[in-house]
Amino acid sequence: MKTLILFYTTLIITTLQSTVSTAPTSTKEKRWLHPGAKRPVVAHSTDDDPFHDYIAILSDDETRPWAEIFDEMGFSTKGSKKMTHSLGVSGSGRPSYNMTSYDVNGIKTFGKNLRAFTINMRESEAEGMDGNPSLVSLEKTKMRQWAFVPGSKKVLPSLPLVEQGVRDFSLRKRQDDVMWIQQGNAPWNLQRLSCEHKIDVKGRLATDLKYNYRFDEVAGNGVDVYVVDSGINVDHVEFQGRARMMFSYFGKVNDDVGHGTHCAGTIAALHYGVAKNVNIWGIKVGDSSGVNGEAIVAGIDAAITRHNQRKSQPGFMGSVISMSVGTAPPQQSDFMILQKAVQAGMHVSVAAMNSATDACNFSPGAFSQQIPIINVGAAGIDDTRAPFSNFGKCVDIYAPGVSIVSTFNNDATGIASLDGTSMACPAVTGIIADELVRNPKLRLDPAAMKKHILGKALKGVIKADNVINGSELMANNGFPGDPQV
């Protein structure tokens, strides 16, 4: 079935800057003044007053049409084009997501749940917008980074069993008569998530696929996971047709980095995934040149819209956002869009980032203390904090993040090993997805789910001298004991 893809492209629109209107003055107080157009600007030299790109987020009570706002700013959309993007799910033919976008004199708009725009202007002009009641946030746009360790990538030979379509899984039964499965050709990170004690490697390498993973038979069945990343290699055999691209900010949907495919594999791949039955939706917010801050807002906004439509439909099992990108210092736009997501009932897992310092200085993980998102640090196979992982009170939990083998973008069976909190974050995403099926009452309650996930974690595993006044929790799916060998 053909899936329609939403492309958030740069729009080419003919625009005209308006003159002062000769129409009767409205009795409504004007809230917008275009920087430099309708107010006195203090003279600055170019060097002292540089241009920057800014992202502006509207307040919830600014509900007027964009055209009216632009007119008040001193720009007119009359005679210009506007474009409406539609997303159809699985070729249904019925658009489930619509977004009207403008590009007016360099001002680009996006978002339905959190209306925002980007604009290039001088610092003095940005200062002139401070206090505008129509704005809840105005900040310089900042590129984000992938939360994996550069130089750690190792492309590995594909697992032969994938090509043969064979699963080295055995069906077993827990004491409570819940069906569960043990996988015998798993990467080490999956075993660590399903056992109580530190792994005895017994001569195995961390990249060997010779570990044992126990997981619930439901394996996140039907849960929607939105991977906010570089895209996904949806043709990879490990996804079994469960991965689809939903949104791209760039006019292309291929994963040209490999990062998004790797993270999606840790969440949902047949052999490398925690929750092997979830639906994966790709939200492409970055490419080989980096990650756009405004793309994150637009992409998560699209996910919120689809989630709000899905949660009233039959078969809805819950929604999780997995976000293995970030930057320093914390960005208000990240906070605003993730706050909207959790208010809508979406669960969020984020990477703590890789600077071996206080995670409270990084976005979006710093906001784990303010909104119920789960900020994930990385641990090695010896249960110590990975030397690159951020730490401190803003890290909620740790998960395996060193020598993690998962799917890659090079071909339909490709795999690679990567290091980073990028690799730890999707492990927790998968655990959340599995718990959403097992605990229906938590489906729209991110705060309760966060408490539940932290409650299931292994206590005191990551030693205090390695986490520096932070969490000592290791993510765990709750199976007692260790896998049978």
Salt bridges, closest charged atoms under 4 A:
ASP60 OD1 - LYS340 NZ 3.08
GLU62 OE1 - ARG31 NH2 3.38
GLU62 OE2 - ARG64 NH2 2.99
GLU68 OE2 - ARG64 NH1 3.47
GLU72 OE1 - ARG64 NH1 3.04
ASP103 OD2 - LYS108 NZ 3.47
GLU123 OE2 - HIS52 NE2 3.04
GLU123 OE2 - LYS140 NZ 2.95
ASP176 OD2 - ARG174 NH2 3.51
ASP216 OD2 - ARG438 NE 3.64
ASP224 OD2 - ARG306 NH1 3.56
ASP224 OD2 - ARG310 NE 2.96
ASP229 OD1 - HIS259 ND1 2.60
GLU238 OE2 - HIS271 ND1 2.88
ASP256 OD2 - LYS252 NZ 3.21
ASP256 OD1 - LYS284 NZ 3.22
ASP287 OD2 - LYS252 NZ 3.46
ASP334 OD1 - ARG144 NH2 2.90
ASP383 OD1 - ARG192 NE 2.90
ASP396 OD1 - LYS450 NZ 3.23
ASP434 OD2 - ARG438 NH1 3.64
GLU435 OE2 - ARG438 NH1 3.34
GLU435 OE1 - HIS452 NE2 2.73
GLU435 OE2 - LYS456 NZ 3.26
ASP482 OD2 - HIS197 ND1 2.91
